[in-house]
C-alpha cells in the first residue's frame, strides 16, 4: 500500500517559511531566487543544487540564467507541499550559502559568489 504524504495548507506553508528566509510560496511551490556573480558561479550553484536534490531523492525545478538561479519545490506525487520540500529547501540553503566560520582552517572565497 502506498504511503500518503501529508501536504501543508497555505497557512502552514507560510509558517514553515519563517524558518527559510528568502523563500516564498506562489503557484503551488516554495520558491527562492539566488543571485550569483556570473555564469561560472551560476553553474557551480546549479551543480550544488543538483547534487543536493539527487542526494535527497527530491528534485527541484530550476530556471537558470547568467547570474540567477530560480528554484521551485513541490511534491508532485502528493500534489502539494510536503516536509520533503522544506527539508530540501533547507539543504539547498546550507549547501549554497555555506562559508567557513572563524574557527575553521578553511578560508573560503574572498567574497560570496551566491547570495
HELIX and SHEET records of a PDB file:
HELIX    1   1 UNK A   10  UNK A   17  1                                   8    
HELIX    2   2 UNK A   39  UNK A   56  1                                  18    
HELIX    3   3 UNK A   76  UNK A   78  5                                   3    
HELIX    4   4 UNK A   83  UNK A   97  1                                  15    
SHEET    1   A 4 UNK A  24  UNK A  26  0                                        
SHEET    2   A 4 UNK A  29  UNK A  35 -1                                        
SHEET    3   A 4 UNK A  68  UNK A  73 -1                                        
SHEET    4   A 4 UNK A  61  UNK A  65 -1                                        
END                                                                             
